[in-house]
Amino acid sequence: MAKQSPAKTKMLASQAKKTAAANRAAKLARSHVPSQGAPPEDDYFDQDGQWREIGLAAPARRALIDEGFYQLSDLRKVSLAAVKDLHGMGPNAIRILVAEMKKQDLSFRG
């Protein structure tokens, strides 16, 4: 049997890679089929409306909801330092919260 040319070997390898990639993409698409009517972000979706409106990132929204803060006025009960200590609250989220609290004439607990 004659040896395959390098070009043919390269072409066959390329075809095998393309087929494997297509199979992986199809498998991934089948595994991520959302259930009917499911919200895009699981359990937090119906609770983080106000946090979405002001532009908070998902980790910050989840941290606030986990602590029982569902709207901006709830933050009057805690200090800014306590909010900063929440896991998921980054500097951008703190800036957004402080700015929104000022807009609504609210302040953190002293």
OpenMM code with the backbone's topology and positions (N, CA, C; nanometers):
from openmm import Vec3, app, unit

residues = "MET ALA LYS GLN SER PRO ALA LYS THR LYS MET LEU ALA SER GLN ALA LYS LYS THR ALA ALA ALA ASN ARG ALA ALA LYS LEU ALA ARG SER HIS VAL PRO SER GLN GLY ALA PRO PRO GLU ASP ASP TYR PHE ASP GLN ASP GLY GLN TRP ARG GLU ILE GLY LEU ALA ALA PRO ALA ARG ARG ALA LEU ILE ASP GLU GLY PHE TYR GLN LEU SER ASP LEU ARG LYS VAL SER LEU ALA ALA VAL LYS ASP LEU HIS GLY MET GLY PRO ASN ALA ILE ARG ILE LEU VAL ALA GLU MET LYS LYS GLN ASP LEU SER PHE ARG GLY".split()
positions = [
    Vec3(0.0828, -0.1173, 0.0000),
    Vec3(0.0000, 0.0000, 0.0000),
    Vec3(0.0878, 0.1244, 0.0000),
    Vec3(0.0499, 0.2207, -0.0805),
    Vec3(0.1278, 0.3432, -0.0947),
    Vec3(0.1016, 0.4364, 0.0234),
    Vec3(0.2022, 0.5124, 0.0562),
    Vec3(0.1926, 0.6082, 0.1659),
    Vec3(0.1081, 0.7282, 0.1223),
    Vec3(0.0223, 0.7794, 0.2164),
    Vec3(-0.0609, 0.8960, 0.1848),
    Vec3(0.0258, 1.0205, 0.1717),
    Vec3(-0.0168, 1.1095, 0.0859),
    Vec3(0.0553, 1.2353, 0.0709),
    Vec3(0.0274, 1.3224, 0.1943),
    Vec3(0.1207, 1.4106, 0.2285),
    Vec3(0.0992, 1.4994, 0.3427),
    Vec3(-0.0250, 1.5873, 0.3267),
    Vec3(-0.0546, 1.6257, 0.2028),
    Vec3(-0.1714, 1.7103, 0.1795),
    Vec3(-0.3001, 1.6338, 0.2104),
    Vec3(-0.3064, 1.5078, 0.1695),
    Vec3(-0.4260, 1.4269, 0.1957),
    Vec3(-0.4408, 1.4014, 0.3457),
    Vec3(-0.3310, 1.3747, 0.4151),
    Vec3(-0.3338, 1.3542, 0.5599),
    Vec3(-0.3858, 1.4790, 0.6302),
    Vec3(-0.3383, 1.5940, 0.5874),
    Vec3(-0.3816, 1.7204, 0.6464),
    Vec3(-0.5305, 1.7448, 0.6210),
    Vec3(-0.5767, 1.7141, 0.4983),
    Vec3(-0.7174, 1.7333, 0.4638),
    Vec3(-0.8063, 1.6419, 0.5483),
    Vec3(-0.7681, 1.5147, 0.5637),
    Vec3(-0.8476, 1.4209, 0.6427),
    Vec3(-0.8520, 1.4631, 0.7905),
    Vec3(-0.7409, 1.5106, 0.8423),
    Vec3(-0.7368, 1.5571, 0.9810),
    Vec3(-0.8272, 1.6786, 0.9990),
    Vec3(-0.8259, 1.7682, 0.9021),
    Vec3(-0.9110, 1.8872, 0.9075),
    Vec3(-1.0583, 1.8491, 0.9058),
    Vec3(-1.0949, 1.7543, 0.8203),
    Vec3(-1.2335, 1.7089, 0.8137),
    Vec3(-1.2771, 1.6438, 0.9454),
    Vec3(-1.1879, 1.5654, 1.0046),
    Vec3(-1.2193, 1.4992, 1.1316),
    Vec3(-1.2412, 1.6029, 1.2423),
    Vec3(-1.1589, 1.7073, 1.2433),
    Vec3(-1.1735, 1.8130, 1.3442),
    Vec3(-1.3044, 1.8889, 1.3260),
    Vec3(-1.3393, 1.9174, 1.1998),
    Vec3(-1.4646, 1.9879, 1.1729),
    Vec3(-1.5846, 1.9048, 1.2151),
    Vec3(-1.5811, 1.7766, 1.1872),
    Vec3(-1.6914, 1.6869, 1.2255),
    Vec3(-1.7034, 1.6792, 1.3774),
    Vec3(-1.5907, 1.6676, 1.4450),
    Vec3(-1.5920, 1.6610, 1.5911),
    Vec3(-1.6455, 1.7907, 1.6517),
    Vec3(-1.6061, 1.9035, 1.5951),
    Vec3(-1.6549, 2.0325, 1.6446),
    Vec3(-1.8050, 2.0462, 1.6235),
    Vec3(-1.8531, 2.0017, 1.5092),
    Vec3(-1.9972, 2.0076, 1.4821),
    Vec3(-2.0735, 1.9172, 1.5776),
    Vec3(-2.0188, 1.8005, 1.6071),
    Vec3(-2.0832, 1.7089, 1.7023),
    Vec3(-2.0876, 1.7691, 1.8424),
    Vec3(-1.9784, 1.8332, 1.8849),
    Vec3(-1.9750, 1.8973, 2.0167),
    Vec3(-2.0767, 2.0102, 2.0243),
    Vec3(-2.0865, 2.0901, 1.9184),
    Vec3(-2.1816, 2.2015, 1.9159),
    Vec3(-2.3248, 2.1505, 1.9215),
    Vec3(-2.3537, 2.0431, 1.8486),
    Vec3(-2.4886, 1.9865, 1.8501),
    Vec3(-2.5214, 1.9297, 1.9876),
    Vec3(-2.4261, 1.8638, 2.0492),
    Vec3(-2.4480, 1.8069, 2.1826),
    Vec3(-2.4713, 1.9185, 2.2848),
    Vec3(-2.3942, 2.0244, 2.2759),
    Vec3(-2.4099, 2.1384, 2.3666),
    Vec3(-2.5449, 2.2046, 2.3476),
    Vec3(-2.5878, 2.2196, 2.2238),
    Vec3(-2.7182, 2.2805, 2.1959),
    Vec3(-2.8313, 2.1950, 2.2524),
    Vec3(-2.8192, 2.0633, 2.2425),
    Vec3(-2.9225, 1.9747, 2.2969),
    Vec3(-2.9258, 1.9799, 2.4489),
    Vec3(-2.8108, 1.9966, 2.5136),
    Vec3(-2.8060, 1.9947, 2.6602),
    Vec3(-2.8517, 2.1260, 2.7217),
    Vec3(-2.8570, 2.2347, 2.6452),
    Vec3(-2.8950, 2.3656, 2.6982),
    Vec3(-3.0307, 2.4124, 2.6468),
    Vec3(-3.1208, 2.3209, 2.6243),
    Vec3(-3.2541, 2.3588, 2.5803),
    Vec3(-3.3306, 2.4097, 2.7016),
    Vec3(-3.3705, 2.5383, 2.7033),
    Vec3(-3.4420, 2.5905, 2.8199),
    Vec3(-3.5825, 2.5325, 2.8267),
    Vec3(-3.6293, 2.5135, 2.9496),
    Vec3(-3.7665, 2.4666, 2.9645),
    Vec3(-3.8610, 2.5794, 2.9262),
    Vec3(-3.9830, 2.5455, 2.8906),
    Vec3(-4.0756, 2.6461, 2.8417),
    Vec3(-4.1074, 2.7475, 2.9498),
    Vec3(-4.0988, 2.8734, 2.9146),
    Vec3(-4.1337, 2.9809, 3.0061),
    Vec3(-4.0332, 3.0031, 3.1173),
    Vec3(-3.9192, 2.9375, 3.1138),
    Vec3(-3.8208, 2.9533, 3.2204),
    Vec3(-3.7537, 3.0891, 3.2086),
    Vec3(-3.7362, 3.1588, 3.3198),
    Vec3(-3.6663, 3.2862, 3.3150),
    Vec3(-3.5195, 3.2641, 3.2812),
    Vec3(-3.4545, 3.3617, 3.2200),
    Vec3(-3.3168, 3.3425, 3.1773),
    Vec3(-3.2166, 3.3267, 3.2908),
    Vec3(-3.2459, 3.3761, 3.4087),
    Vec3(-3.1488, 3.3670, 3.5176),
    Vec3(-3.2079, 3.3051, 3.6428),
    Vec3(-3.2548, 3.1850, 3.6344),
    Vec3(-3.3030, 3.1008, 3.7435),
    Vec3(-3.3913, 3.1703, 3.8470),
    Vec3(-3.3675, 3.1441, 3.9736),
    Vec3(-3.4555, 3.1888, 4.0819),
    Vec3(-3.4502, 3.3395, 4.1087),
    Vec3(-3.3442, 3.4048, 4.0686),
    Vec3(-3.3282, 3.5462, 4.1004),
    Vec3(-3.4068, 3.6372, 4.0054),
    Vec3(-3.4504, 3.5830, 3.8936),
    Vec3(-3.5073, 3.6654, 3.7881),
    Vec3(-3.6261, 3.7489, 3.8346),
    Vec3(-3.7204, 3.6888, 3.9093),
    Vec3(-3.8383, 3.7668, 3.9492),
    Vec3(-3.8104, 3.8588, 4.0665),
    Vec3(-3.6949, 3.8489, 4.1299),
    Vec3(-3.6661, 3.9282, 4.2483),
    Vec3(-3.5692, 4.0430, 4.2255),
    Vec3(-3.4963, 4.0415, 4.1167),
    Vec3(-3.3906, 4.1423, 4.1003),
    Vec3(-3.4259, 4.2528, 4.0016),
    Vec3(-3.5548, 4.2809, 3.9845),
    Vec3(-3.5990, 4.3803, 3.8868),
    Vec3(-3.5376, 4.5179, 3.9061),
    Vec3(-3.5447, 4.5712, 4.0287),
    Vec3(-3.4912, 4.7052, 4.0502),
    Vec3(-3.3390, 4.7064, 4.0340),
    Vec3(-3.2742, 4.6000, 4.0766),
    Vec3(-3.1283, 4.5948, 4.0633),
    Vec3(-3.0878, 4.5903, 3.9164),
    Vec3(-3.1664, 4.5231, 3.8338),
    Vec3(-3.1395, 4.5213, 3.6896),
    Vec3(-3.1559, 4.6596, 3.6297),
    Vec3(-3.2623, 4.7282, 3.6710),
    Vec3(-3.2912, 4.8611, 3.6155),
    Vec3(-3.1778, 4.9587, 3.6382),
    Vec3(-3.1122, 4.9500, 3.7529),
    Vec3(-3.0048, 5.0460, 3.7800),
    Vec3(-2.8709, 4.9999, 3.7242),
    Vec3(-2.8654, 4.8780, 3.6689),
    Vec3(-2.7454, 4.8338, 3.5986),
    Vec3(-2.6451, 4.7561, 3.6805),
    Vec3(-2.6885, 4.6909, 3.7879),
    Vec3(-2.5949, 4.6108, 3.8665),
    Vec3(-2.5639, 4.4797, 3.7955),
    Vec3(-2.4409, 4.4337, 3.8115),
    Vec3(-2.4000, 4.3063, 3.7538),
    Vec3(-2.4636, 4.1916, 3.8323),
    Vec3(-2.4703, 4.0754, 3.7710),
    Vec3(-2.5370, 3.9596, 3.8302),
    Vec3(-2.4815, 3.9203, 3.9675),
    Vec3(-2.3486, 3.9164, 3.9894),
    Vec3(-2.3010, 3.8781, 4.1226),
    Vec3(-2.3478, 3.9742, 4.2322),
    Vec3(-2.3505, 4.1024, 4.2011),
    Vec3(-2.3969, 4.2017, 4.2992),
    Vec3(-2.5462, 4.1862, 4.3242),
    Vec3(-2.6235, 4.1631, 4.2186),
    Vec3(-2.7685, 4.1418, 4.2352),
    Vec3(-2.7964, 4.0210, 4.3221),
    Vec3(-2.7256, 3.9121, 4.2965),
    Vec3(-2.7459, 3.7904, 4.3756),
    Vec3(-2.7073, 3.8115, 4.5213),
    Vec3(-2.5969, 3.8849, 4.5445),
    Vec3(-2.5530, 3.9105, 4.6821),
    Vec3(-2.6586, 3.9899, 4.7582),
    Vec3(-2.7152, 4.0908, 4.6945),
    Vec3(-2.8169, 4.1726, 4.7610),
    Vec3(-2.9429, 4.0914, 4.7895),
    Vec3(-2.9864, 4.0117, 4.6952),
    Vec3(-3.1073, 3.9311, 4.7147),
    Vec3(-3.0849, 3.8250, 4.8218),
    Vec3(-2.9675, 3.7646, 4.8230),
    Vec3(-2.9376, 3.6646, 4.9258),
    Vec3(-2.9431, 3.7237, 5.0661),
    Vec3(-2.9121, 3.8528, 5.0776),
    Vec3(-2.9164, 3.9195, 5.2077),
    Vec3(-3.0539, 3.9783, 5.2382),
    Vec3(-3.1471, 3.9664, 5.1453),
    Vec3(-3.2830, 4.0134, 5.1694),
    Vec3(-3.3078, 4.1569, 5.1286),
    Vec3(-3.2219, 4.2120, 5.0431),
    Vec3(-3.2399, 4.3486, 4.9943),
    Vec3(-3.2982, 4.3417, 4.8537),
    Vec3(-3.4265, 4.3791, 4.8418),
    Vec3(-3.4955, 4.3662, 4.7140),
    Vec3(-3.5141, 4.4998, 4.6430),
    Vec3(-3.4952, 4.6086, 4.7159),
    Vec3(-3.5061, 4.7403, 4.6540),
    Vec3(-3.4108, 4.8360, 4.7234),
    Vec3(-3.3905, 4.9499, 4.6612),
    Vec3(-3.2932, 5.0468, 4.7099),
    Vec3(-3.3230, 5.0935, 4.8519),
    Vec3(-3.4490, 5.1116, 4.8845),
    Vec3(-3.4838, 5.1607, 5.0181),
    Vec3(-3.4470, 5.0603, 5.1276),
    Vec3(-3.4318, 4.9327, 5.0930),
    Vec3(-3.3914, 4.8322, 5.1920),
    Vec3(-3.2492, 4.8561, 5.2410),
    Vec3(-3.1693, 4.9240, 5.1605),
    Vec3(-3.0294, 4.9466, 5.1978),
    Vec3(-3.0142, 5.0516, 5.3076),
    Vec3(-3.1214, 5.1219, 5.3416),
    Vec3(-3.1137, 5.2195, 5.4510),
    Vec3(-3.0899, 5.1496, 5.5837),
    Vec3(-3.1188, 5.0208, 5.5912),
    Vec3(-3.1074, 4.9446, 5.7153),
    Vec3(-2.9638, 4.9043, 5.7481),
    Vec3(-2.8736, 4.9141, 5.6509),
    Vec3(-2.7366, 4.8668, 5.6716),
    Vec3(-2.6360, 4.9771, 5.6384),
    Vec3(-2.5148, 4.9561, 5.6868),
    Vec3(-2.4097, 5.0538, 5.6582),
    Vec3(-2.3449, 5.0228, 5.5232),
    Vec3(-2.2779, 5.1216, 5.4697),
    Vec3(-2.2075, 5.1041, 5.3428),
    Vec3(-2.0993, 4.9982, 5.3575),
    Vec3(-2.0323, 4.9957, 5.4736),
    Vec3(-1.9275, 4.8958, 5.4966),
    Vec3(-1.9833, 4.7545, 5.4919),
    Vec3(-2.1034, 4.7336, 5.5447),
    Vec3(-2.1651, 4.6009, 5.5419),
    Vec3(-2.1974, 4.5598, 5.3992),
    Vec3(-2.2409, 4.6535, 5.3176),
    Vec3(-2.2709, 4.6233, 5.1774),
    Vec3(-2.1416, 4.5920, 5.1027),
    Vec3(-2.0361, 4.6653, 5.1314),
    Vec3(-1.9068, 4.6408, 5.0656),
    Vec3(-1.8536, 4.5022, 5.0989),
    Vec3(-1.8867, 4.4517, 5.2184),
    Vec3(-1.8362, 4.3211, 5.2611),
    Vec3(-1.9093, 4.2036, 5.1975),
    Vec3(-2.0198, 4.2287, 5.1309),
    Vec3(-2.0949, 4.1196, 5.0689),
    Vec3(-2.0133, 4.0591, 4.9553),
    Vec3(-2.0148, 3.9276, 4.9479),
    Vec3(-1.9439, 3.8589, 4.8405),
    Vec3(-2.0162, 3.8858, 4.7091),
    Vec3(-1.9450, 3.9395, 4.6130),
    Vec3(-2.0041, 3.9720, 4.4834),
    Vec3(-2.0172, 4.1214, 4.4602),
    Vec3(-1.9945, 4.2000, 4.5635),
    Vec3(-2.0048, 4.3456, 4.5503),
    Vec3(-1.8677, 4.4019, 4.5147),
    Vec3(-1.8558, 4.4479, 4.3935),
    Vec3(-1.7306, 4.5071, 4.3493),
    Vec3(-1.7377, 4.6586, 4.3534),
    Vec3(-1.6290, 4.7249, 4.3180),
    Vec3(-1.6260, 4.8713, 4.3232),
    Vec3(-1.7279, 4.9367, 4.2303),
    Vec3(-1.7525, 4.8763, 4.1150),
    Vec3(-1.8498, 4.9339, 4.0231),
    Vec3(-1.9906, 4.9249, 4.0818),
    Vec3(-2.0239, 4.8137, 4.1434),
    Vec3(-2.1563, 4.7979, 4.2050),
    Vec3(-2.1752, 4.8982, 4.3185),
    Vec3(-2.0718, 4.9201, 4.3966),
    Vec3(-2.0802, 5.0166, 4.5063),
    Vec3(-2.1021, 5.1567, 4.4509),
    Vec3(-2.0286, 5.1918, 4.3445),
    Vec3(-2.0464, 5.3240, 4.2818),
    Vec3(-2.1896, 5.3425, 4.2335),
    Vec3(-2.2435, 5.2400, 4.1691),
    Vec3(-2.3802, 5.2491, 4.1176),
    Vec3(-2.4791, 5.2659, 4.2328),
    Vec3(-2.4635, 5.1873, 4.3384),
    Vec3(-2.5556, 5.1948, 4.4522),
    Vec3(-2.5507, 5.3312, 4.5197),
    Vec3(-2.4309, 5.3824, 4.5427),
    Vec3(-2.4166, 5.5132, 4.6080),
    Vec3(-2.4802, 5.6219, 4.5216),
    Vec3(-2.4563, 5.6180, 4.3917),
    Vec3(-2.5133, 5.7193, 4.3022),
    Vec3(-2.6660, 5.7117, 4.3010),
    Vec3(-2.7208, 5.5915, 4.2949),
    Vec3(-2.8663, 5.5760, 4.2931),
    Vec3(-2.9287, 5.6180, 4.4262),
    Vec3(-2.8594, 5.5883, 4.5348),
    Vec3(-2.9120, 5.6292, 4.6670),
    Vec3(-2.9157, 5.7820, 4.6749),
    Vec3(-2.8114, 5.8481, 4.6236),
    Vec3(-2.8104, 5.9950, 4.6246),
    Vec3(-2.9225, 6.0500, 4.5392),
    Vec3(-2.9468, 5.9885, 4.4217),
    Vec3(-3.0537, 6.0357, 4.3335),
    Vec3(-3.1899, 6.0310, 4.4037),
    Vec3(-3.2106, 5.9264, 4.4842),
    Vec3(-3.3389, 5.9102, 4.5506),
    Vec3(-3.3405, 5.9698, 4.6915),
    Vec3(-3.2342, 6.0437, 4.7257),
    Vec3(-3.2228, 6.1096, 4.8540),
    Vec3(-3.2312, 6.0094, 4.9702),
    Vec3(-3.1603, 5.8968, 4.9546),
    Vec3(-3.1519, 5.7948, 5.0577),
    Vec3(-3.0086, 5.7871, 5.1052),
    Vec3(-2.9888, 5.7337, 5.2250),
    Vec3(-2.8525, 5.7162, 5.2745),
    Vec3(-2.8405, 5.5846, 5.3494),
    Vec3(-2.7183, 5.5343, 5.3540),
    Vec3(-2.6922, 5.4127, 5.4293),
    Vec3(-2.6969, 5.4440, 5.5782),
    Vec3(-2.7173, 5.3403, 5.6574),
    Vec3(-2.7169, 5.3591, 5.8035),
    Vec3(-2.5780, 5.4001, 5.8466),
    Vec3(-2.5688, 5.4923, 5.9355),
    Vec3(-2.4404, 5.5454, 5.9799),
    Vec3(-2.3654, 5.4651, 6.0716),
] * unit.nanometer
topology = app.Topology()
chain = topology.addChain("A")
for resn in residues:
    res = topology.addResidue(resn, chain)
    for name in ("N", "CA", "C"):
        topology.addAtom(name, app.Element.getBySymbol(name[0]), res)
